[in-house]
Amino acid sequence: MWPLRKSQRRGRASNHKGVAEVEAFLSGHYVRYLVDNKRPVPAWAWLNELAHGSHDDITALTVSEPRRRTLWNTNAWEEAVAFLAQELVSQAPRRGRTLSELQRSTLIPLELELAGRSRRWSYLTPAQFVLTVLSALDRPASRHM
C-alpha cells in the first residue's frame, strides 16, 4: 500500500471524528462528546441521553448524588435531565409502556424536532426544556404509538 498523502490522512481523521460523533449521539453520550471536544452544547442536546440511553443509564441519572457534576457550568442542565429521568422511570410503568417505547414514540421524535429548529431551541433555559419534554410526554399521540 502506498503511503497516504497529508490530505488523505486528514480525511481519515475527519471521518473518524464523524463516526465518533454519530456513535456518541446514538448511544446517548452526545453532550459528553460535545464538551470533550470543546464544542457548544445546544439545549436540545440535553435530551440525547434520555432519548438514546439504556434503561440502566437513565435509571442511574435519577441518583441525586453529585457524581455527574463533571461538566463545567452544567449543574442546572444536569438537574433538569435527572428530574426528567425520574419522570420517565416512574411514568413508563404507570402508562403501561416500557422506557424504550417512550423513547421511540416521544423522545427521539422530539429530539429530532428540536435539533431541526436548533437556532430557536438553543436558547431554552433548563426549566423551559423540562416543560417542553413533559408537554411532549403528555401529548395523546405519545401515549398510543
Secondary structure by P-SEA (a helix, b strand, c coil): cccccaaaaaaaaaaaaaaaaaaaaaacaaaaaaaaacccccccccccccccccaaaaaaaaccccccccccccaaaaaaaaaaaaaaaaaaaaacccaaaaaaacaaaaaaaaaaaccccccccaaaaaaaaaaaaaccccccc
